Amino acid sequence: MSTFGPLVSPEWLHEHIGEPDLRLVDFRWYLTGRQGRDAYLGGHIPGAVFVDLDAVTGKGPGRHPLPAKQQFQDEMRRAGVGAASRVVVYDDAGGSIAARLWFLLGWFGHGAQAVLDSGLQGWGQPLETAVPMVTPGDFKAKAPQKTRIMDFSRVKRLSNASGARAGRVLVDARVGERYRGEHEPIDPKKGHIPGAVSAPWIDNLDADARFKSPDQLRRRYEALGVDGSAGAVVYCGSGVNACHDLLALELAGISDVKLYEGSWSDWSQQNAPVATGDKP
């Protein structure tokens, strides 16, 4: 198993950029108003290739279902990812988008992937606008690790049990106002899954938009009841930002953590209860 990742610093990347086995992926994406590809063409880290979130979104529950094995393999090969590549993924949103590709690479068995801590802003200069020529890679996707995800029916059973403080901890990675039901920009219902605790992804970061230390992250999640003894299931709006919490939990040394694939975009479409306010 590779010891590469799950984070690399901008300083590390400045030192290692250009190494032949290093593949740099720009994974910028925006919920509204902008296109990630346009941002990439306006300036990106030298040598980076662009991968669109929608190109690695499949068919299934919610707004961003997980991709099929062949779909993901084809997209990674087009991006020049090989079986022996070390992949560094970045965005300009604190890693909240990049963490999704980090998760997907692990889900399909790659094992040598990292998010650029503090992203494009932490990198600084130089930037380039030229699109590099890419030799297709030989990335080989393995069977996805189904044990790392949960569907609606299993999360509903978990939600029902959580009132008795039984089973896994259900973790909501969205910002607090969406968890509390004060604001919902896209999905049909406001609020959160009953029994879920609020752990906004942005609170994994310090004032410099870098991930907090493993000790700080462990204390954060332990205070929410996620201490590794019962496991956890993380969700967000569509399953993208939740991967930031998954990365933070890995940094904290807390394992047995799963992703609710459809997340709130799935739950809010179902005949399922909704909670609002600060409490689970």
BALOBA-1460 file (C-alpha; in Angstrom, 3 decimals):
// residues 280
<rec num="1" residu="m" x="0.000" y="0.000" z="0.000"/>
<rec num="2" residu="s" x="1.339" y="3.417" z="-0.969"/>
<rec num="3" residu="t" x="2.081" y="5.897" z="1.804"/>
<rec num="4" residu="f" x="1.414" y="8.816" z="-0.569"/>
<rec num="5" residu="g" x="-1.315" y="11.240" z="0.550"/>
<rec num="6" residu="p" x="-3.984" y="11.933" z="1.568"/>
<rec num="7" residu="l" x="-2.631" y="15.520" z="1.589"/>
<rec num="8" residu="v" x="0.343" y="17.259" z="0.033"/>
<rec num="9" residu="s" x="1.378" y="20.797" z="0.843"/>
<rec num="10" residu="p" x="1.958" y="23.553" z="-1.715"/>
<rec num="11" residu="e" x="5.595" y="23.541" z="-0.642"/>
<rec num="12" residu="w" x="5.862" y="19.835" z="-1.445"/>
<rec num="13" residu="l" x="4.257" y="20.358" z="-4.851"/>
<rec num="14" residu="h" x="6.604" y="23.231" z="-5.746"/>
<rec num="15" residu="e" x="9.489" y="20.861" z="-4.993"/>
<rec num="16" residu="h" x="8.143" y="17.826" z="-6.872"/>
<rec num="17" residu="i" x="6.145" y="19.260" z="-9.758"/>
<rec num="18" residu="g" x="7.240" y="17.860" z="-13.101"/>
<rec num="19" residu="e" x="8.260" y="14.450" z="-11.794"/>
<rec num="20" residu="p" x="7.272" y="11.875" z="-14.415"/>
<rec num="21" residu="d" x="4.994" y="9.765" z="-12.219"/>
<rec num="22" residu="l" x="3.123" y="12.793" z="-10.822"/>
<rec num="23" residu="r" x="-0.255" y="13.584" z="-12.408"/>
<rec num="24" residu="l" x="-1.820" y="16.880" z="-11.418"/>
<rec num="25" residu="v" x="-5.610" y="17.226" z="-11.807"/>
<rec num="26" residu="d" x="-7.583" y="20.476" z="-11.702"/>
<rec num="27" residu="f" x="-11.009" y="19.477" z="-10.386"/>
<rec num="28" residu="r" x="-12.665" y="22.857" z="-10.008"/>
<rec num="29" residu="w" x="-16.471" y="22.898" z="-10.084"/>
<rec num="30" residu="y" x="-19.122" y="25.396" z="-9.016"/>
<rec num="31" residu="l" x="-22.715" y="24.904" z="-7.961"/>
<rec num="32" residu="t" x="-23.899" y="27.991" z="-9.814"/>
<rec num="33" residu="g" x="-22.582" y="30.787" z="-11.988"/>
<rec num="34" residu="r" x="-19.233" y="29.473" z="-13.229"/>
<rec num="35" residu="q" x="-17.805" y="26.562" z="-15.163"/>
<rec num="36" residu="g" x="-14.761" y="24.739" z="-13.876"/>
<rec num="37" residu="r" x="-13.290" y="24.341" z="-17.352"/>
<rec num="38" residu="d" x="-13.458" y="28.103" z="-17.935"/>
<rec num="39" residu="a" x="-11.640" y="28.704" z="-14.659"/>
<rec num="40" residu="y" x="-9.005" y="26.139" z="-15.690"/>
<rec num="41" residu="l" x="-8.473" y="27.803" z="-19.064"/>
<rec num="42" residu="g" x="-8.104" y="31.144" z="-17.314"/>
<rec num="43" residu="g" x="-5.104" y="29.889" z="-15.362"/>
<rec num="44" residu="h" x="-4.014" y="26.603" z="-13.769"/>
<rec num="45" residu="i" x="-0.999" y="25.018" z="-12.133"/>
<rec num="46" residu="p" x="1.574" y="24.121" z="-14.814"/>
<rec num="47" residu="g" x="1.045" y="20.659" z="-16.253"/>
<rec num="48" residu="a" x="-2.376" y="20.184" z="-14.693"/>
<rec num="49" residu="v" x="-5.141" y="18.518" z="-16.672"/>
<rec num="50" residu="f" x="-8.794" y="19.349" z="-16.158"/>
<rec num="51" residu="v" x="-11.360" y="16.749" z="-15.118"/>
<rec num="52" residu="d" x="-15.009" y="17.735" z="-14.889"/>
<rec num="53" residu="l" x="-17.045" y="16.502" z="-11.927"/>
<rec num="54" residu="d" x="-19.893" y="15.690" z="-14.310"/>
<rec num="55" residu="a" x="-17.591" y="13.390" z="-16.297"/>
<rec num="56" residu="v" x="-17.142" y="11.195" z="-13.217"/>
<rec num="57" residu="t" x="-20.797" y="11.315" z="-12.150"/>
<rec num="58" residu="g" x="-22.838" y="8.229" z="-12.954"/>
<rec num="59" residu="k" x="-26.456" y="7.121" z="-12.791"/>
<rec num="60" residu="g" x="-28.108" y="6.532" z="-9.452"/>
<rec num="61" residu="p" x="-29.554" y="8.341" z="-6.450"/>
<rec num="62" residu="g" x="-29.196" y="12.081" z="-5.925"/>
<rec num="63" residu="r" x="-27.546" y="14.791" z="-8.007"/>
<rec num="64" residu="h" x="-24.045" y="13.306" z="-8.178"/>
<rec num="65" residu="p" x="-24.219" y="9.513" z="-8.146"/>
<rec num="66" residu="l" x="-21.002" y="7.547" z="-8.151"/>
<rec num="67" residu="p" x="-19.670" y="6.604" z="-11.599"/>
<rec num="68" residu="a" x="-19.533" y="3.146" z="-13.118"/>
<rec num="69" residu="k" x="-16.172" y="1.385" z="-13.120"/>
<rec num="70" residu="q" x="-15.598" y="1.642" z="-16.887"/>
<rec num="71" residu="q" x="-16.705" y="5.285" z="-16.979"/>
<rec num="72" residu="f" x="-14.232" y="6.242" z="-14.272"/>
<rec num="73" residu="q" x="-11.404" y="4.208" z="-15.762"/>
<rec num="74" residu="d" x="-11.886" y="5.813" z="-19.178"/>
<rec num="75" residu="e" x="-11.905" y="9.324" z="-17.732"/>
<rec num="76" residu="m" x="-8.785" y="8.751" z="-15.663"/>
<rec num="77" residu="r" x="-6.958" y="7.317" z="-18.665"/>
<rec num="78" residu="r" x="-7.906" y="10.368" z="-20.730"/>
<rec num="79" residu="a" x="-6.449" y="12.480" z="-17.925"/>
<rec num="80" residu="g" x="-3.161" y="10.603" z="-18.244"/>
<rec num="81" residu="v" x="-3.466" y="8.678" z="-14.985"/>
<rec num="82" residu="g" x="-1.492" y="5.454" z="-14.980"/>
<rec num="83" residu="a" x="-1.391" y="2.487" z="-12.672"/>
<rec num="84" residu="a" x="1.781" y="3.847" z="-11.070"/>
<rec num="85" residu="s" x="0.778" y="7.528" z="-11.021"/>
<rec num="86" residu="r" x="0.782" y="9.632" z="-7.913"/>
<rec num="87" residu="v" x="-2.277" y="11.829" z="-8.411"/>
<rec num="88" residu="v" x="-2.559" y="15.279" z="-6.824"/>
<rec num="89" residu="v" x="-6.014" y="16.857" z="-7.060"/>
<rec num="90" residu="y" x="-6.768" y="20.509" z="-6.399"/>
<rec num="91" residu="d" x="-9.597" y="23.030" z="-6.501"/>
<rec num="92" residu="d" x="-10.081" y="26.606" z="-5.305"/>
<rec num="93" residu="a" x="-12.649" y="25.736" z="-2.633"/>
<rec num="94" residu="g" x="-10.638" y="24.448" z="0.315"/>
<rec num="95" residu="g" x="-10.524" y="20.908" z="-1.061"/>
<rec num="96" residu="s" x="-14.311" y="20.514" z="-0.855"/>
<rec num="97" residu="i" x="-14.499" y="19.452" z="-4.524"/>
<rec num="98" residu="a" x="-11.058" y="17.886" z="-4.901"/>
<rec num="99" residu="a" x="-11.766" y="15.491" z="-2.042"/>
<rec num="100" residu="r" x="-14.427" y="13.838" z="-4.217"/>
<rec num="101" residu="l" x="-11.874" y="12.715" z="-6.809"/>
<rec num="102" residu="w" x="-9.527" y="11.654" z="-3.997"/>
<rec num="103" residu="f" x="-12.352" y="9.472" z="-2.684"/>
<rec num="104" residu="l" x="-13.196" y="8.050" z="-6.099"/>
<rec num="105" residu="l" x="-9.613" y="7.069" z="-6.828"/>
<rec num="106" residu="g" x="-9.508" y="5.195" z="-3.532"/>
<rec num="107" residu="w" x="-12.955" y="3.710" z="-4.088"/>
<rec num="108" residu="f" x="-11.724" y="2.187" z="-7.332"/>
<rec num="109" residu="g" x="-8.558" y="0.902" z="-5.708"/>
<rec num="110" residu="h" x="-5.832" y="3.295" z="-6.872"/>
<rec num="111" residu="g" x="-4.127" y="3.979" z="-3.540"/>
<rec num="112" residu="a" x="-1.731" y="6.846" z="-4.429"/>
<rec num="113" residu="q" x="-3.779" y="10.029" z="-4.436"/>
<rec num="114" residu="a" x="-3.708" y="13.273" z="-2.487"/>
<rec num="115" residu="v" x="-5.494" y="16.592" z="-2.222"/>
<rec num="116" residu="l" x="-3.417" y="19.763" z="-2.487"/>
<rec num="117" residu="d" x="-3.767" y="21.386" z="0.920"/>
<rec num="118" residu="s" x="-5.117" y="24.961" z="0.539"/>
<rec num="119" residu="g" x="-5.573" y="24.375" z="-3.177"/>
<rec num="120" residu="l" x="-4.894" y="26.811" z="-5.979"/>
<rec num="121" residu="q" x="-4.676" y="29.749" z="-3.576"/>
<rec num="122" residu="g" x="-1.986" y="28.007" z="-1.547"/>
<rec num="123" residu="w" x="-0.008" y="27.220" z="-4.688"/>
<rec num="124" residu="g" x="0.131" y="30.855" z="-5.773"/>
<rec num="125" residu="q" x="2.371" y="31.225" z="-8.838"/>
<rec num="126" residu="p" x="3.241" y="30.341" z="-11.531"/>
<rec num="127" residu="l" x="0.036" y="29.649" z="-13.445"/>
<rec num="128" residu="e" x="-0.341" y="28.822" z="-17.121"/>
<rec num="129" residu="t" x="-3.174" y="28.890" z="-19.637"/>
<rec num="130" residu="a" x="-1.814" y="26.346" z="-22.115"/>
<rec num="131" residu="v" x="-3.556" y="22.976" z="-22.159"/>
<rec num="132" residu="p" x="-0.876" y="20.274" z="-21.943"/>
<rec num="133" residu="m" x="-0.681" y="17.384" z="-24.370"/>
<rec num="134" residu="v" x="-1.587" y="14.252" z="-22.453"/>
<rec num="135" residu="t" x="-0.494" y="10.709" z="-23.184"/>
<rec num="136" residu="p" x="-3.364" y="8.399" z="-22.204"/>
<rec num="137" residu="g" x="-2.678" y="6.491" z="-19.028"/>
<rec num="138" residu="d" x="-3.075" y="2.812" z="-18.216"/>
<rec num="139" residu="f" x="-5.124" y="3.298" z="-15.042"/>
<rec num="140" residu="k" x="-6.950" y="0.091" z="-14.154"/>
<rec num="141" residu="a" x="-10.052" y="0.552" z="-12.017"/>
<rec num="142" residu="k" x="-10.709" y="-2.240" z="-9.556"/>
<rec num="143" residu="a" x="-14.161" y="-3.275" z="-8.420"/>
<rec num="144" residu="p" x="-15.579" y="-0.410" z="-6.310"/>
<rec num="145" residu="q" x="-15.537" y="-0.881" z="-2.557"/>
<rec num="146" residu="k" x="-19.280" y="-1.155" z="-1.970"/>
<rec num="147" residu="t" x="-18.731" y="-1.472" z="1.769"/>
<rec num="148" residu="r" x="-17.696" y="2.201" z="1.819"/>
<rec num="149" residu="i" x="-21.109" y="3.520" z="0.786"/>
<rec num="150" residu="m" x="-24.679" y="3.398" z="2.093"/>
<rec num="151" residu="d" x="-28.003" y="3.789" z="0.327"/>
<rec num="152" residu="f" x="-31.264" y="5.412" z="1.413"/>
<rec num="153" residu="s" x="-32.810" y="2.341" z="3.024"/>
<rec num="154" residu="r" x="-29.792" y="1.672" z="5.230"/>
<rec num="155" residu="v" x="-29.457" y="5.321" z="6.210"/>
<rec num="156" residu="k" x="-33.167" y="5.418" z="7.080"/>
<rec num="157" residu="r" x="-32.714" y="2.455" z="9.406"/>
<rec num="158" residu="l" x="-29.714" y="4.210" z="10.928"/>
<rec num="159" residu="s" x="-31.714" y="7.420" z="11.357"/>
<rec num="160" residu="n" x="-34.504" y="5.512" z="13.089"/>
<rec num="161" residu="a" x="-32.011" y="3.841" z="15.431"/>
<rec num="162" residu="s" x="-30.021" y="6.977" z="16.214"/>
<rec num="163" residu="g" x="-32.703" y="8.282" z="18.543"/>
<rec num="164" residu="a" x="-31.755" y="5.457" z="20.839"/>
<rec num="165" residu="r" x="-28.073" y="6.279" z="20.235"/>
<rec num="166" residu="a" x="-27.559" y="2.957" z="18.479"/>
<rec num="167" residu="g" x="-25.252" y="2.103" z="15.584"/>
<rec num="168" residu="r" x="-23.182" y="4.465" z="13.481"/>
<rec num="169" residu="v" x="-23.012" y="8.214" z="13.871"/>
<rec num="170" residu="l" x="-24.727" y="10.074" z="11.033"/>
<rec num="171" residu="v" x="-22.709" y="13.167" z="10.042"/>
<rec num="172" residu="d" x="-23.970" y="16.128" z="7.962"/>
<rec num="173" residu="a" x="-21.108" y="17.942" z="6.196"/>
<rec num="174" residu="r" x="-23.169" y="20.890" z="4.892"/>
<rec num="175" residu="v" x="-22.934" y="24.421" z="6.240"/>
<rec num="176" residu="g" x="-24.888" y="25.080" z="9.413"/>
<rec num="177" residu="e" x="-27.718" y="27.085" z="7.853"/>
<rec num="178" residu="r" x="-28.591" y="24.213" z="5.534"/>
<rec num="179" residu="y" x="-28.417" y="21.688" z="8.374"/>
<rec num="180" residu="r" x="-30.705" y="23.856" z="10.498"/>
<rec num="181" residu="g" x="-33.162" y="24.379" z="7.634"/>
<rec num="182" residu="e" x="-32.666" y="28.131" z="7.433"/>
<rec num="183" residu="h" x="-31.597" y="28.073" z="3.785"/>
<rec num="184" residu="e" x="-31.726" y="25.489" z="1.010"/>
<rec num="185" residu="p" x="-30.463" y="26.652" z="-2.398"/>
<rec num="186" residu="i" x="-31.246" y="23.620" z="-4.521"/>
<rec num="187" residu="d" x="-32.970" y="20.625" z="-2.912"/>
<rec num="188" residu="p" x="-36.767" y="20.386" z="-2.376"/>
<rec num="189" residu="k" x="-36.822" y="20.241" z="1.431"/>
<rec num="190" residu="k" x="-35.033" y="22.184" z="4.151"/>
<rec num="191" residu="g" x="-33.382" y="20.611" z="7.167"/>
<rec num="192" residu="h" x="-31.406" y="17.481" z="7.938"/>
<rec num="193" residu="i" x="-31.788" y="13.750" z="8.411"/>
<rec num="194" residu="p" x="-33.181" y="13.063" z="11.884"/>
<rec num="195" residu="g" x="-30.401" y="11.934" z="14.199"/>
<rec num="196" residu="a" x="-27.587" y="13.501" z="12.174"/>
<rec num="197" residu="v" x="-24.979" y="15.695" z="13.843"/>
<rec num="198" residu="s" x="-23.696" y="18.840" z="12.135"/>
<rec num="199" residu="a" x="-20.039" y="18.818" z="11.009"/>
<rec num="200" residu="p" x="-19.632" y="21.470" z="8.293"/>
<rec num="201" residu="w" x="-16.738" y="20.574" z="6.033"/>
<rec num="202" residu="i" x="-15.284" y="24.080" z="6.231"/>
<rec num="203" residu="d" x="-14.592" y="23.610" z="9.944"/>
<rec num="204" residu="n" x="-11.974" y="21.005" z="9.027"/>
<rec num="205" residu="l" x="-9.791" y="23.929" z="7.905"/>
<rec num="206" residu="d" x="-7.774" y="26.502" z="9.783"/>
<rec num="207" residu="a" x="-7.592" y="30.230" z="9.059"/>
<rec num="208" residu="d" x="-5.160" y="29.614" z="6.178"/>
<rec num="209" residu="a" x="-7.601" y="27.173" z="4.509"/>
<rec num="210" residu="r" x="-5.322" y="24.259" z="5.339"/>
<rec num="211" residu="f" x="-6.566" y="21.157" z="7.077"/>
<rec num="212" residu="k" x="-6.262" y="21.266" z="10.838"/>
<rec num="213" residu="s" x="-3.822" y="18.906" z="12.515"/>
<rec num="214" residu="p" x="-4.786" y="15.251" z="12.982"/>
<rec num="215" residu="d" x="-5.126" y="15.837" z="16.738"/>
<rec num="216" residu="q" x="-7.416" y="18.817" z="16.220"/>
<rec num="217" residu="l" x="-9.541" y="16.873" z="13.764"/>
<rec num="218" residu="r" x="-9.759" y="13.866" z="16.053"/>
<rec num="219" residu="r" x="-10.915" y="16.049" z="18.932"/>
<rec num="220" residu="r" x="-13.470" y="17.715" z="16.683"/>
<rec num="221" residu="y" x="-15.084" y="14.469" z="15.603"/>
<rec num="222" residu="e" x="-14.807" y="12.803" z="18.987"/>
<rec num="223" residu="a" x="-16.805" y="15.726" z="20.429"/>
<rec num="224" residu="l" x="-19.528" y="14.859" z="17.897"/>
<rec num="225" residu="g" x="-19.515" y="11.206" z="18.943"/>
<rec num="226" residu="v" x="-17.351" y="9.944" z="16.091"/>
<rec num="227" residu="d" x="-14.573" y="8.224" z="17.972"/>
<rec num="228" residu="g" x="-14.018" y="5.128" z="15.854"/>
<rec num="229" residu="s" x="-15.933" y="2.802" z="18.149"/>
<rec num="230" residu="a" x="-19.180" y="2.670" z="16.171"/>
<rec num="231" residu="g" x="-18.243" y="4.060" z="12.767"/>
<rec num="232" residu="a" x="-19.939" y="6.886" z="10.906"/>
<rec num="233" residu="v" x="-21.871" y="7.705" z="7.756"/>
<rec num="234" residu="v" x="-21.254" y="11.095" z="6.165"/>
<rec num="235" residu="y" x="-23.538" y="12.993" z="3.801"/>
<rec num="236" residu="c" x="-23.891" y="16.469" z="2.304"/>
<rec num="237" residu="g" x="-26.063" y="17.898" z="-0.470"/>
<rec num="238" residu="s" x="-25.108" y="15.473" z="-3.221"/>
<rec num="239" residu="g" x="-22.230" y="13.397" z="-1.863"/>
<rec num="240" residu="v" x="-19.413" y="15.691" z="-3.065"/>
<rec num="241" residu="n" x="-18.547" y="17.926" z="-0.084"/>
<rec num="242" residu="a" x="-19.073" y="14.976" z="2.276"/>
<rec num="243" residu="c" x="-15.800" y="13.572" z="0.940"/>
<rec num="244" residu="h" x="-14.025" y="16.472" z="2.673"/>
<rec num="245" residu="d" x="-15.223" y="15.082" z="6.005"/>
<rec num="246" residu="l" x="-14.139" y="11.602" z="4.900"/>
<rec num="247" residu="l" x="-10.649" y="12.946" z="4.203"/>
<rec num="248" residu="a" x="-10.579" y="14.772" z="7.543"/>
<rec num="249" residu="l" x="-11.610" y="11.606" z="9.349"/>
<rec num="250" residu="e" x="-8.824" y="9.685" z="7.622"/>
<rec num="251" residu="l" x="-6.342" y="12.336" z="8.716"/>
<rec num="252" residu="a" x="-7.726" y="11.987" z="12.242"/>
<rec num="253" residu="g" x="-7.084" y="8.251" z="12.170"/>
<rec num="254" residu="i" x="-10.768" y="7.366" z="12.402"/>
<rec num="255" residu="s" x="-11.722" y="4.487" z="10.116"/>
<rec num="256" residu="d" x="-14.927" y="2.585" z="9.361"/>
<rec num="257" residu="v" x="-16.501" y="5.645" z="7.775"/>
<rec num="258" residu="k" x="-19.008" y="5.434" z="4.930"/>
<rec num="259" residu="l" x="-20.538" y="7.811" z="2.376"/>
<rec num="260" residu="y" x="-24.297" y="8.139" z="1.882"/>
<rec num="261" residu="e" x="-24.150" y="8.232" z="-1.898"/>
<rec num="262" residu="g" x="-27.347" y="10.137" z="-2.667"/>
<rec num="263" residu="s" x="-27.032" y="12.392" z="0.399"/>
<rec num="264" residu="w" x="-29.608" y="15.129" z="1.023"/>
<rec num="265" residu="s" x="-30.490" y="15.371" z="-2.686"/>
<rec num="266" residu="d" x="-31.740" y="11.782" z="-2.394"/>
<rec num="267" residu="w" x="-33.248" y="11.953" z="1.116"/>
<rec num="268" residu="s" x="-35.195" y="15.141" z="0.363"/>
<rec num="269" residu="q" x="-36.859" y="13.468" z="-2.633"/>
<rec num="270" residu="q" x="-38.100" y="10.539" z="-0.546"/>
<rec num="271" residu="n" x="-41.080" y="10.097" z="1.733"/>
<rec num="272" residu="a" x="-38.821" y="10.485" z="4.740"/>
<rec num="273" residu="p" x="-38.840" y="12.589" z="7.902"/>
<rec num="274" residu="v" x="-36.915" y="15.852" z="8.152"/>
<rec num="275" residu="a" x="-35.497" y="17.575" z="11.205"/>
<rec num="276" residu="t" x="-34.661" y="21.272" z="11.615"/>
<rec num="277" residu="g" x="-32.828" y="23.373" z="14.163"/>
<rec num="278" residu="d" x="-29.532" y="22.849" z="15.936"/>
<rec num="279" residu="k" x="-30.194" y="19.439" z="17.458"/>
<rec num="280" residu="p" x="-30.062" y="16.024" z="15.784"/>
